Structures are given as C-alpha cells and as structure tokens.
Amino acid sequence: MRFFLLFFLSATLGLQAQHRKVHFHSYDQAVFDSLSRGLGHLEDSAMGPAMVQVGKAFLGTPYVAKTLEEGETEMLVVNLRGLDCTTYVENVLVLSRLAREGDWKWDHYLKGLEEVRYRKGKLDGYVSRLHYFTDWIRDNEEKGLVRDITEELYGVTVYKPLNFMGEHRELYPFLADDTNYEALRDVEAALSDAPVCILPREEVAKREALLQDGDIIALATRIDGLDVTHTGLAIRLDSGRIHLLHASTVGEVVISEEPLADYLKKIKSNIGIVVARPLTP
C-alpha cells in the first residue's frame, strides 16, 4: 500500500509539473485504461461514427454537475467517473481523436483535454475556460477540431447578450475573486458582439436528414444571458431518426427515448440547436 501511495503521488506531481495543475483520481486512469483496451484503434472509422462508439462506451456513467469546480484556482480537472453534459462532449471528442490515431497515452489525453477546454488551447486561469458553449464551438473551430454547420442546415443568425455568469456571480465560486469577475465580464462583453447561428426548433425535424452520427448538438435557449443549456451527440437509430446521446440531468449518460426533434419540444426554454461537426485528425 505504501508503495502504491508513493507511486501515485509521484505520478501526480510529475503531471502537475508538465501540465501546470492537474486534478484527477487513480480511478480516472483506470477508466482510461479500460477504454483503451475496449475501443483499441479506430483508424478505419470516420470521426462521426468514432464519436458515437466512444460516446456509447460511457452509457450508464453518472451525471455529476460542476465537476470542474475543484480547489481554489483553476486546474485541468479530469473526471471520467462522473460527467456533466459539457465534460461528456469534451471527453468523447478527445478520446475519439486518440482512438482514431491509436494514441492511447495518458499524457496525450491530458494535452487534448486542455486543448478543447480552454481558449486557444491553453489553461491560463479560470477565465481561459470556454464557459459559454457557442464560444467553445467557435474557439475549437479555429483550432480545426470541429466545424459549425448550423448555417448549412439553414439556421438563422441572431445576436444575443451573453452575461448570465456575470449577472449571477453568486452561482460561480471562482467569481468571488474580483480579478476573475472583471475578466469574465470583459469576455462576456466581447462575446455579446458575436453572431450565433441557430437552427430553430420547428425546423429540426425537417433538417434531420442532414445530421450525421457524432455531430455535437447544443441546445439553444431563450433564457436571458445564456446561449446554450445542454449539449450531446447526434445518433441515428434503426428507425432512421436522430436521437440525443448525452449526459442527462436525470441521472446518467443515456440515449434519449424520443427523437431529438420531439425531445426539444419538452423543453419550454428551448429555441433550437447549434450543430458542430467533429473533424477528422
């Protein structure tokens, strides 16, 4: 036992030195190793089907909110034991790229996770995290990881102030720090000038044939100050209909019982979707 503790501490400190601050549990490495054995090398799979295959490997994984709010300063948080909707999409994207390349190295996984989660791929404090999902899509499009295809689906362009976090400072522990808060407000001001293309909810069923397995689906909202309330992956079932593969707030990673178009109708605040297609490495 003493040897294991010393080994684990040494490994953790080594990762922190290379990747600044990393927060993870030995169980996360065990999950990663299990996925590497179960999925192997998916080089013959297109990126979309690889996303679905990796995404389905997490079915039944518990939904856990606010998994990234660890410690007193921003760290690269790894949690493969419990996922929220965004960390689910992030992890599936990173792991799918590793699987297609046959590159199941823990260090490369950490680098990939930092790349997708933070602005310009670099962890530089709390505000460098891509908190608003349309900003996440835009930044990862610039990195060549995804492509926003909402306009191709005949979406409509809107402008909406994004200030929910700043207006609800009390909900975000890291915003108790005035420096973080002021920097976040500057980010929000910049994002509020950026156009967002949304496929209206009533049009989703009509454009369903244009969606592909593994497309990243973000649920746009009419809630003031917010762009997106939930995310997941498109998956086409035997019926031919697109469903949502996601970390559901009802408790775990599931495939929606209803097709996506019907699922959206149950969400009163939903106004449509934003769609990003993962790009092949």
N, C-alpha and C positions, 0 to 999 in steps of 0.2 A: 504493500500500500504506500509506504514512504517513497519507494522508487517511482511509483505512478504519479504521486503528487509532485515530486521534484521534476519529472519529465514534463508533466502538463504545465507547470509554472514556467519552466524553461521555454517550452514551445510558445506559450502565450506572450512572454516577454519578447521573444525573437520576432514574433509577428507584429507586436506593437512597435518595435524599433523600425521595422521596414515599412509599415503601413500606418504610421502615427499611432493612433489609439484604436484598437480592435476589441470589441466585446463579443465573446462567444462562449459556449459551453462545450465540453467534450462530446456531449450528445449530438451537437450540430455536426461535428466532424464524423460521427458515426452515421448520421443520416446521409451526409455527403458521400461517404464511402459506400453505403448501401445503394445509393442511386447510381454511382459509377459502375457497380457490379451489375445492377439490374438493367441499366439502359445501354451501357457499353458505347460503341462507336456508331453514330447515326449518320455517317457520311453520305449514304445513299438516299437519305430523306431530305426533302425540301424543308426550308425553315419553318413554314407553317405547320406541316404535319409533325415536325420535331417538337414544336411548342406544345401541341396537343398531347403528344406521347409523354413528354416531361410533365406537363400540367396534370395529366391523369394519374401520374405516379404519386401525386400529393392528395388524391381523393381521401377524405376522412381526416386529414390533418386539421386540428382545431383552429378555429378563428380566434385570434387574440388581438385586441386593439392596443394601439400605442406601444408597439414592441420596440420602437426606435428611441423612446424617451428613457434612456439609461444614463445614470451618472449626472455630473454637474456640468460637463462640457460635451460637445458633440463628438461621438465616436462612430466608427464603422461597426454598426450592430449587425451581427449575424444571428438569426433565429430561424432554423428550419423545422423546429418543433411546433411552432405556433405562428400563424401568418395572418396579416390583415390583407385587404384587397390589393393594396399597392405593393407591399413586400412580396405578395404572391406573384404578381406580374413581373416584378423586377427579378426575382429568383428564377422564374421559369425562363425568362429571356436570357439571363446569363448562363444558366445551366444548359439550355438548348444550344447555345453557341459552343460551349465546351464539348457537348456530346457530338455535335457535327464535326468538330475538329479532332475528336478523340483525345481531348486535352484535359483529363480529369486530375488536375493538380490543384490542391487546396490554395496555394498562393495565387494561382491564376484566377481562381474563383473570387478571391478577395479583391483582386485588382479589377475584375469585371464588375463586381457589385459596386465598388466605388465609382467606376466609370458611369454606370447608368443612374446612380442615385444623386450624384452631385453635379452642380453646374460646371460645364467644361471638363467633367470627369475628375475633379479634384476636391477632396474634402478640405474645406477651409472654414471651419466653424459652422454653427447652426444654420445660418442664413444661406450657406452654399448648398444646402439640401434643396432639392426641387420639390417644394411643398405643394404647389398648385399643379395639377396633372396636365393641363394644357401646356404649361411651361416645361414639364417633364417631356412631353412629346416633342415640343419644338427643339429643346436642347439635344435630345437624343437623335432627332432628325439631322441636326448639324453634325453630330458625331458619326453619322452613317449607319446607325443601328436600327432605325425604323423610318418609315415614310408615312406622313399624314395623307391618307387617301380620301378624306371626307369630302373634299371638293369634287373628286372623281365620282363620288356617289350622288352628286347633285345636291350637296349640302349648301346651306346659306351662311353668309358671313355676318357675324354680329360683333359688336363692341360692348364689353361689359366691365365695369369697375371690379377689380379683384382686391378686396380689403377685409375679407372675413376674419382672417387671423389677427390683423391689427385692431379690428373693431371688437374682437373677443379675446383680448390679451390674456384674460384670466384662465382660459382653457388650455394654454400652452405654457408649461413650466419654464421653458428656456426664455420666454419673452418677459419674464420677471426682470431679467437683465436689461437695463436701459440701452446698452450698446446693441444687443441683439434686436431689441424692439425697433429702434430707429433705423437700423439697417434693413430690417424686414419691411418697414413702411416705404423705404426707398425702392425696394424690389417691387412691392405692390403698385406703386405709382407708375413704374416703368411698364409693368405687365398690363395695366389698365389701358394703355395706348395700343396694345397689340390686338389685331383682329383674330377671331376664332371662328372656324367653320364648323357648323353643326348640321347633322342630318336630322331634320325634325322627326319627332316620334311617329307621326302619322305616315311618314314616308319609309320607315324602316322595313316594313313587310314588302313594299314594292321594290326595294333595292337589295333584298336578301340574297338574290342570286349572285350579286356582285361581291358578297363577302366570302372570305376563304377561311378554312381552318387555321387557327392560330392568330388571326387578326386580334389586335388589342382593342377592346371595346371600353370606352369611357362614357359613363352616364352623365350627360349634361343636366344642369339643374336651373330652376328659376329662383332658387334661394339667393337672397341679396348677398353680394360679395363673394360668392363661390362660383367656380366653373364646373366642377365635377364632384359627384358624391360617391361614386363607386366605379370599380374597374373589374375587368375579367377578360376572358378569351372566348372568341367565337369557336364553336364546334358544331359541325353538321352531323346530325344523327341519321339513322337509317330512313327516317321519314322524309329526309331531304330538307328539313327545316333547320335553321341555325338556332342553337341554344347557347346559354352562357355557362362557361366553365369558370368558376370563381370561388374565392374565399368568402363565403356567405356570412353575413352578420347573424344568421340564425344558428350558427354554431361550428361549421367546418367547410372544407373545400368540397363542393358539390357541382353537379351539372343541373341547371335549372330544369324543373319539371315542364314548364311551359316554353315554347319557342321565345326567342328574345323579344320579338315584337309584342307578344302578349305579356311577357314579364314586365316590360316597361310600362304598360297600361296600369299596372297595380301600384305604381309609384307616383303619387299625386304631384310631387315637385319636379318630376322628370319632363324635359322638353325635347329630348332626342339623344343622339350619340355622337361622339367623336371617335374616329377609327384610325388606328396606326398599324401599318403592316410591317412586321419584323423583316429585316433584310438579311440575306444570306451573307455570312462572313466572307 
